[in-house]
């Protein structure tokens, strides 16, 4: 009986995420706000149904009431998020809220399957980060000084990365985090935010060659510290983000071309300088040739993806725990094995929807500083998703980057939730700008109508 329920649940989960992903792109076709809100409410219902169906299967597989308790806490958490956003920030993007909840829901589900304790930790950190996140849109909206704190962002970022370089222990070939009072902190995740704010503030108004050189030197210092820490995946995210922001700010292709050339040279140098980089490249080229050593992870990942096929083996029916660090770097492979390739593709579409929403905000907001901030955060998010999924599927060499909001990682989840809160603040600013423009247009029309009436009255008087 349980096997039948698991088999049916596969298709129910697929239907729910397909409908959800489809509505991410069709919600904007609704012509009225009322119809859009109905679609967004339906999306939230689908999130709860998906989470409920998944946790029911996990509970039936284990008969562990702790899983039921965690599910109840998650439903309460998501409901509070939805209610508070509607009450406190009625102008916020509910699509971004829904996408965040859906990605967290998938993450909680697969982490509970892999390691219940990690799922609980992830939930606690996500809840704490969300409390902080509710304050951020107010800060973005009210504080006008944010665009003038250029060197605070730059210096703070380099200090945080320098602390990791000096104090962190080597793990997996890289210095990634430090432990404070038993809590592990990966500062590079938080520096992603300060880095974007630094680049945006220095390039928002003054784009002279001198300013570009200064920005490039500081950006290179960030990347250089990460390279010395051998955190090359994060260094690559910083590098690409800077190039995109530089090109958009200056509109000069030669700067981007020079940066790509320098990056290509640095990649070749990293290959010869760092042994673990060479191992990852060898494992990417032919993982089966080094199956017993550096190729083991990627081979197990490919086996998992192949075993899952299009529709997955069902929750609890696969063997994702055979993949080393499956809950972190290879969570996408675990999702493919148990939930299927179609489910994984829909997950990618949801991530794409999130990125397109952020880019749309960047294109429509008028303030050049906030425009670049939105673009930088969106680029970091999209490139991180690309690196994770590309590495797991052997499209590119592994970089050790986590899938935002889905993979286990407290610092990653916290920084991503804060980034999305910043995006919400920018979205609200954009709505404020739209209302101000509409108000000015109405006032202009009223003045013109008044002048027209005055002219008509004068003409009538002369007659």
C-alpha positions as CSV (number, residue, x, y, z in Angstrom):
1,X,0.0,0.0,0.0
2,X,2.8,2.4,0.9
3,X,4.5,1.8,-2.5
4,X,1.2,2.8,-4.3
5,X,0.9,6.0,-2.2
6,X,4.6,6.9,-2.9
7,X,4.1,6.2,-6.6
8,X,0.9,8.4,-6.8
9,X,2.6,11.1,-4.7
10,X,5.4,11.4,-7.4
11,X,2.9,12.5,-10.0
12,X,1.0,14.8,-7.6
13,X,4.2,16.6,-6.7
14,X,5.1,16.9,-10.4
15,X,1.6,18.4,-11.2
16,X,1.9,20.9,-8.4
17,X,5.3,22.2,-9.3
18,X,4.5,22.2,-13.0
19,X,1.4,24.4,-12.4
20,X,3.3,26.6,-10.0
21,X,6.2,27.2,-12.5
22,X,3.7,27.8,-15.3
23,X,1.9,30.5,-13.2
24,X,5.3,32.2,-12.4
25,X,5.4,33.3,-16.1
26,X,1.7,33.7,-16.8
27,X,0.7,35.8,-13.8
28,X,1.6,39.0,-15.6
29,X,-0.9,38.3,-18.3
30,X,-3.7,38.9,-15.9
31,X,-5.0,42.4,-16.7
32,X,-6.4,43.3,-13.3
33,X,-4.7,43.3,-9.9
34,X,-7.6,41.2,-8.5
35,X,-6.9,38.4,-11.0
36,X,-3.1,38.6,-10.3
37,X,-3.8,38.2,-6.5
38,X,-6.0,35.2,-7.1
39,X,-3.1,33.5,-9.0
40,X,-0.7,34.4,-6.3
41,X,-3.0,32.9,-3.6
42,X,-3.3,29.7,-5.7
43,X,0.5,29.5,-5.8
44,X,0.7,29.7,-2.1
45,X,-1.9,26.9,-1.8
46,X,0.2,24.8,-4.2
47,X,3.3,25.3,-2.0
48,X,1.4,24.1,1.1
49,X,0.0,21.1,-0.9
50,X,3.4,20.2,-2.2
51,X,5.0,20.4,1.2
52,X,2.1,18.5,2.8
53,X,2.2,15.7,0.2
54,X,6.0,15.3,0.5
55,X,6.1,15.3,4.3
56,X,3.2,12.8,4.4
57,X,5.4,10.4,2.4
58,X,8.4,11.0,4.6
59,X,6.2,10.4,7.7
60,X,4.7,7.2,6.3
61,X,8.2,6.0,5.5
62,X,9.6,6.6,9.0
63,X,6.5,6.9,11.3
64,X,8.5,9.6,13.1
65,X,6.3,12.2,14.7
66,X,9.2,14.7,14.7
67,X,8.7,15.0,10.9
68,X,5.0,15.9,11.4
69,X,6.1,18.5,14.0
70,X,8.6,20.0,11.6
71,X,5.9,20.1,8.9
72,X,3.5,22.0,11.2
73,X,6.3,24.5,12.0
74,X,7.0,25.1,8.3
75,X,3.4,25.7,7.5
76,X,3.1,28.2,10.3
77,X,6.3,29.9,9.2
78,X,5.1,30.2,5.5
79,X,1.7,31.5,6.6
80,X,3.2,34.1,8.9
81,X,5.5,35.3,6.0
82,X,2.5,35.7,3.7
83,X,0.3,37.5,6.2
84,X,3.0,39.9,7.4
85,X,4.1,40.8,3.9
86,X,0.5,41.6,3.0
87,X,0.0,43.7,6.1
88,X,3.3,45.4,6.5
89,X,4.4,45.8,2.8
90,X,1.3,45.8,0.6
91,X,3.4,47.1,-2.3
92,X,5.9,44.2,-2.1
93,X,6.2,41.6,-4.9
94,X,4.2,38.6,-3.8
95,X,5.7,36.6,-6.6
96,X,9.1,37.0,-5.1
97,X,7.7,36.0,-1.7
98,X,6.0,32.9,-3.2
99,X,9.2,31.9,-5.1
100,X,11.2,32.2,-1.9
101,X,8.7,30.1,0.0
102,X,8.7,27.4,-2.8
103,X,12.4,27.1,-2.9
104,X,12.6,26.9,0.8
105,X,9.8,24.3,0.8
106,X,11.7,22.1,-1.7
107,X,14.9,22.6,0.4
108,X,13.2,21.6,3.7
109,X,11.6,18.6,2.0
110,X,14.8,17.1,0.5
111,X,16.9,18.0,3.6
112,X,14.4,16.2,5.8
113,X,14.8,13.2,3.5
114,X,18.6,13.4,3.7
115,X,19.2,14.5,7.3
116,X,16.5,15.6,9.7
117,X,18.9,17.4,12.0
118,X,20.2,19.5,9.1
119,X,16.6,20.3,8.1
120,X,15.8,21.6,11.6
121,X,18.9,23.8,11.6
122,X,18.1,25.1,8.2
123,X,14.5,26.0,9.3
124,X,15.7,27.8,12.5
125,X,18.2,29.9,10.5
126,X,15.7,30.7,7.8
127,X,13.2,31.8,10.4
128,X,15.8,34.0,12.1
129,X,16.9,35.5,8.8
130,X,13.3,36.3,7.9
131,X,12.8,38.3,11.1
132,X,15.8,40.4,10.1
133,X,14.6,40.6,6.5
134,X,11.3,42.3,7.5
135,X,13.3,45.3,8.7
136,X,15.4,45.7,5.5
137,X,12.7,47.1,3.1
138,X,12.1,50.0,5.6
139,X,15.9,50.7,5.7
140,X,16.1,50.7,1.9
141,X,13.0,52.9,1.6
142,X,13.9,55.5,4.3
143,X,17.7,55.7,4.5
144,X,19.0,58.0,1.7
145,X,22.6,57.7,2.9
146,X,23.1,54.1,1.6
147,X,24.5,55.3,-1.7
148,X,27.2,57.4,0.1
149,X,28.7,54.6,2.3
150,X,31.1,53.5,-0.5
151,X,34.2,52.8,1.5
152,X,32.4,51.3,4.4
153,X,31.1,48.6,2.1
154,X,34.5,48.1,0.5
155,X,36.6,48.0,3.7
156,X,34.1,45.9,5.7
157,X,34.0,43.3,2.9
158,X,37.8,43.0,2.7
159,X,38.1,42.8,6.5
160,X,35.6,40.0,6.7
161,X,37.3,38.0,3.9
162,X,40.7,38.7,5.5
163,X,39.5,37.3,8.8
164,X,38.5,34.0,7.1
165,X,41.9,33.9,5.3
166,X,43.8,34.3,8.5
167,X,41.6,32.3,11.0
168,X,39.7,29.7,9.0
169,X,40.8,26.1,8.9
170,X,41.2,24.3,5.5
171,X,38.1,22.3,4.5
172,X,37.7,20.6,1.2
173,X,40.8,22.4,-0.2
174,X,39.5,25.8,0.8
175,X,39.2,28.2,3.7
176,X,35.5,28.9,3.8
177,X,34.3,29.7,7.3
178,X,35.1,30.3,10.9
179,X,33.4,29.0,14.1
180,X,32.4,31.5,16.8
181,X,30.8,30.0,19.9
182,X,30.0,26.8,18.1
183,X,28.3,28.7,15.2
184,X,29.9,28.4,11.8
185,X,29.9,31.6,9.8
186,X,30.8,31.8,6.1
187,X,31.6,35.5,5.7
188,X,31.9,35.4,1.9
189,X,28.1,34.9,1.7
190,X,27.5,38.1,3.6
191,X,30.2,40.0,1.7
192,X,28.3,39.2,-1.5
193,X,25.9,41.9,-0.4
194,X,28.5,44.5,0.7
195,X,30.4,43.9,-2.5
196,X,27.4,44.7,-4.7
197,X,26.7,47.9,-2.7
198,X,30.3,49.0,-3.0
199,X,30.4,48.6,-6.8
200,X,27.0,50.2,-7.2
201,X,27.8,53.2,-5.1
202,X,31.2,53.9,-6.8
203,X,29.8,53.6,-10.3
204,X,26.3,55.0,-9.9
205,X,27.2,58.6,-10.7
206,X,30.9,59.0,-11.5
207,X,32.1,56.7,-14.3
208,X,35.3,58.4,-15.1
209,X,38.4,56.2,-15.9
210,X,39.8,57.1,-12.5
211,X,36.7,55.8,-10.7
212,X,36.7,52.7,-12.8
213,X,40.3,51.9,-11.9
214,X,39.6,52.4,-8.2
215,X,36.5,50.1,-8.4
216,X,38.5,47.5,-10.3
217,X,41.4,47.6,-7.8
218,X,39.0,47.1,-4.8
219,X,37.0,44.4,-6.7
220,X,40.3,42.6,-7.5
221,X,41.3,42.8,-3.9
222,X,38.1,41.0,-2.9
223,X,38.7,38.3,-5.6
224,X,42.3,38.1,-4.7
225,X,41.6,37.4,-1.0
226,X,39.1,34.7,-2.0
227,X,41.7,33.1,-4.3
228,X,44.3,33.1,-1.5
229,X,41.6,31.3,0.6
230,X,41.2,29.0,-2.4
231,X,37.5,29.7,-2.4
232,X,37.5,29.9,-6.2
233,X,33.8,29.3,-6.7
234,X,32.9,32.4,-4.7
235,X,35.7,34.3,-6.3
236,X,34.2,33.5,-9.7
237,X,30.8,34.8,-8.6
238,X,32.3,38.1,-7.5
239,X,34.3,38.4,-10.7
240,X,31.3,37.9,-13.1
241,X,29.1,40.1,-11.0
242,X,31.6,43.0,-11.2
243,X,32.0,42.6,-15.0
244,X,28.2,42.7,-15.5
245,X,27.8,45.7,-13.3
246,X,30.8,47.5,-14.9
247,X,29.4,46.9,-18.4
248,X,25.9,48.1,-17.6
249,X,27.2,51.2,-15.8
250,X,29.6,52.2,-18.5
251,X,28.1,50.7,-21.7
252,X,31.7,50.0,-22.9
253,X,32.3,46.6,-24.2
254,X,36.1,46.9,-24.1
255,X,36.0,46.9,-20.3
256,X,34.1,43.7,-20.2
257,X,36.3,42.1,-22.9
258,X,39.4,43.1,-20.9
259,X,38.0,41.6,-17.8
260,X,37.1,38.4,-19.5
261,X,40.6,38.1,-20.9
262,X,42.1,38.7,-17.5
263,X,39.7,36.2,-16.0
264,X,40.7,33.6,-18.6
265,X,44.3,34.1,-17.7
266,X,43.6,33.8,-14.0
267,X,41.7,30.6,-14.6
268,X,44.7,29.1,-16.4
269,X,47.0,30.2,-13.6
270,X,44.7,28.7,-11.0
271,X,44.8,25.4,-12.8
272,X,48.6,25.2,-12.5
273,X,48.8,26.7,-9.0
274,X,46.1,24.8,-7.1
275,X,46.1,21.0,-7.0
276,X,42.4,20.7,-6.1
277,X,41.5,22.8,-9.2
278,X,43.4,20.4,-11.4
279,X,41.6,17.5,-9.7
280,X,38.2,19.0,-10.4
281,X,39.1,19.6,-14.0
282,X,40.3,16.0,-14.4
283,X,37.1,14.8,-12.7
284,X,35.0,16.9,-15.1
285,X,36.7,15.7,-18.2
286,X,36.5,12.0,-17.4
287,X,35.1,11.3,-13.9
288,X,35.0,7.5,-14.5
289,X,38.8,7.5,-15.0
290,X,39.3,8.8,-11.5
291,X,36.2,7.2,-9.9
292,X,38.0,6.0,-6.8
293,X,39.3,9.5,-6.0
294,X,38.3,12.9,-7.3
295,X,35.6,11.6,-9.7
296,X,33.6,9.7,-7.1
297,X,31.2,12.6,-6.3
298,X,30.4,13.5,-9.9
299,X,29.9,9.9,-10.9
300,X,27.5,9.2,-8.0
301,X,25.7,12.4,-9.0
302,X,25.3,11.3,-12.6
303,X,24.1,7.9,-11.4
304,X,21.5,9.6,-9.2
305,X,20.3,11.8,-12.1
306,X,20.1,8.8,-14.4
307,X,18.3,6.6,-11.9
308,X,15.7,9.3,-11.3
309,X,14.8,9.6,-14.9
310,X,12.0,12.0,-15.8
311,X,9.6,11.2,-13.0
312,X,11.9,10.2,-10.1
313,X,12.0,7.1,-7.9
314,X,9.8,8.7,-5.2
315,X,10.7,10.2,-1.9
316,X,12.6,7.7,0.3
317,X,13.0,5.2,-2.6
318,X,16.4,6.3,-3.9
319,X,19.9,6.3,-2.5
320,X,20.9,10.0,-2.5
321,X,22.9,9.6,0.7
322,X,25.6,7.7,-1.4
323,X,26.6,11.1,-2.8
324,X,29.1,12.8,-0.6
325,X,27.8,16.1,0.8
326,X,24.5,15.5,-1.0
327,X,22.7,18.1,1.2
328,X,25.1,20.9,0.2
329,X,26.9,20.8,-3.2
330,X,24.9,18.0,-4.8
331,X,21.3,18.6,-3.5
332,X,20.2,19.1,-7.1
333,X,21.2,15.5,-7.9
334,X,19.3,14.2,-4.9
335,X,16.2,16.1,-6.1
336,X,16.6,14.6,-9.6
337,X,16.9,11.0,-8.2
338,X,13.8,11.1,-5.9
339,X,11.6,13.7,-7.5
340,X,12.6,13.4,-11.2
341,X,14.1,15.4,-14.0
342,X,10.8,17.2,-14.8
343,X,10.6,18.4,-11.2
344,X,14.2,19.6,-11.4
345,X,13.5,21.5,-14.7
346,X,10.5,23.2,-13.0
347,X,12.8,24.1,-10.1
348,X,15.2,25.8,-12.6
349,X,12.3,27.7,-14.1
350,X,11.3,29.0,-10.7
351,X,14.9,30.2,-10.2
352,X,14.8,31.8,-13.6
353,X,11.5,33.5,-12.7
354,X,13.2,34.9,-9.6
355,X,16.1,36.3,-11.7
356,X,13.8,37.8,-14.3
357,X,11.8,39.5,-11.6
358,X,15.0,41.1,-10.2
359,X,16.2,42.2,-13.6
360,X,12.8,43.7,-14.3
361,X,13.1,45.8,-11.1
362,X,16.6,46.9,-12.1
363,X,15.3,48.0,-15.6
364,X,12.4,50.0,-14.2
365,X,13.9,51.7,-11.2
366,X,15.2,55.2,-12.0
367,X,17.8,55.7,-9.2
368,X,21.1,54.6,-10.7
369,X,22.5,53.3,-7.4
370,X,19.5,51.0,-6.7
371,X,19.4,50.0,-10.4
372,X,22.9,48.7,-10.1
373,X,22.3,47.1,-6.7
374,X,19.3,45.1,-8.1
375,X,21.3,44.1,-11.2
376,X,24.3,42.9,-9.0
377,X,22.2,40.9,-6.6
378,X,20.3,39.3,-9.5
379,X,23.6,38.4,-11.3
380,X,25.0,36.8,-8.1
381,X,21.8,34.8,-7.6
382,X,21.6,33.6,-11.3
383,X,25.3,32.8,-11.6
384,X,25.3,30.8,-8.3
385,X,22.4,28.7,-9.6
386,X,24.2,28.2,-12.9
387,X,27.5,27.1,-11.1
388,X,25.7,24.7,-8.8
389,X,23.5,22.9,-11.4
390,X,26.2,23.1,-14.1
391,X,28.7,21.3,-11.7
392,X,26.2,18.6,-10.6
393,X,25.3,17.8,-14.2
394,X,28.9,17.8,-15.4
395,X,28.3,20.8,-17.7
396,X,31.2,22.6,-16.0
397,X,33.7,21.6,-13.3
398,X,32.5,21.6,-9.7
399,X,32.9,24.8,-7.8
400,X,31.6,24.0,-4.4
401,X,28.7,26.5,-4.7
402,X,25.4,25.8,-3.0
403,X,22.0,26.1,-4.6
404,X,20.4,29.2,-3.0
405,X,17.6,28.5,-0.5
406,X,17.6,24.7,-1.3
407,X,21.0,23.4,-0.3
408,X,22.0,23.1,3.4
409,X,24.0,26.1,4.6
410,X,23.1,28.6,7.2
411,X,25.2,31.5,5.9
412,X,23.9,30.9,2.3
413,X,20.3,30.8,3.3
414,X,20.6,33.9,5.5
415,X,22.4,36.0,2.9
416,X,19.9,34.9,0.2
417,X,16.9,35.8,2.3
418,X,18.5,39.2,3.1
419,X,19.2,39.7,-0.6
420,X,15.6,39.1,-1.5
421,X,14.5,41.5,1.3
422,X,16.7,44.1,-0.4
423,X,15.0,43.3,-3.7
424,X,11.6,43.8,-2.0
425,X,12.8,47.2,-0.8
426,X,13.8,48.1,-4.3
427,X,10.5,46.9,-5.7
428,X,8.6,49.1,-3.2
429,X,10.8,52.0,-4.2
430,X,9.9,51.4,-7.8
431,X,6.2,51.4,-6.9
432,X,6.7,54.6,-5.0
433,X,8.4,56.1,-8.1
434,X,5.5,55.0,-10.2
435,X,3.0,56.6,-7.9
436,X,5.0,59.8,-7.8
437,X,5.1,59.9,-11.6
438,X,1.4,59.2,-11.8
439,X,0.7,62.0,-9.3
440,X,2.9,64.5,-11.2
441,X,1.1,63.5,-14.5
442,X,-2.3,64.1,-12.9
443,X,-1.2,67.5,-11.5
444,X,0.2,68.4,-14.9
445,X,-3.1,67.4,-16.6
446,X,-5.1,69.4,-14.1
447,X,-2.9,72.5,-14.7
448,X,-3.3,72.1,-18.4
449,X,-7.1,71.8,-18.1
450,X,-7.1,74.9,-15.9
451,X,-5.1,76.9,-18.5
452,X,-7.5,75.6,-21.2
453,X,-10.5,76.8,-19.3
454,X,-8.9,80.1,-18.6
455,X,-8.1,80.7,-22.3
456,X,-11.7,79.7,-23.2
457,X,-13.1,82.1,-20.7
458,X,-10.9,85.0,-22.0
459,X,-11.9,84.2,-25.6
460,X,-15.6,84.2,-24.6
461,X,-15.2,87.5,-22.8
462,X,-13.6,89.2,-25.9
463,X,-16.5,88.1,-28.0
